[in-house]
Amino acid sequence: MRRLFVQTEKDFVTNLPRFVFNGDVKVIQRIEDVTQAVEQLSSSEILGIDTETRPSFRKGTIHKVALLQVANEDLCCLFQLSCFGFAPDLIHLLSNKAIKKVGLSLKDDFFMLSKRHKFDPQNCVDLQDYVKEMGIKDMSLQKLFANVFHQRISKSAQLSNWEAPIYTQSQKLYAATDAYACLKLYKELKRLKETNDYLLQ
């Protein structure tokens, strides 16, 4: 039986081994390349979703979503919305009822995405809501992942410039890992929930 914390302490996370996505990472900078990438992802039943926005260090300044990350088990596509906008194929993907989309604080991500273009996301699971039903109080991806897998997700690239035309390797790895971590978490949490094979402590 898996032992899970009701709430993970920060000190527990610090010294855990680092987790990174080791699948293929594709950066999509041109709208002409969106269709093919979406087709590759659309064969999946479940996708991990995340977004990144250029950090604002000035009160009252809010930037649009710069990056949409979409991951399956083998591939994470980084769609640079700051280069080509919220492409119709991406709107269709997020509105596709046949594909489950999972993420953390998805409501906030989708609200910010809707500022680029209105859309109607379908078949979505917000991990924050999902873990509440299990009695877990962790709300951050880093703590939740540490709780379930005893591995640490680095957040060092979080406040970097996501509107940069070229991403560093650190940015690409960070962005892909976050999206894939949502997918990995959902699958394991679903298994634990369905089998009741966990004990809160």
Secondary structure, 3 states (H helix, E strand, C coil): CEEECCCCCHHHHHCCCECCCCCEEEEECCHHHHHHHHHHHCCCCEEEEEEEECCCCCCCCCCCEEEEEEECCCEEEEEEHHHHCCCHHHHHHHCCCCCEEEECCHHHHHHHHCCCCCCCCCCEEEHHHHHHCCCCCCCCHHHHHHHHHCCECCCCCCCCCCCCCCCCHHHHHHHHHHHHHHHHHHHHHHHHHHHCCEEEC
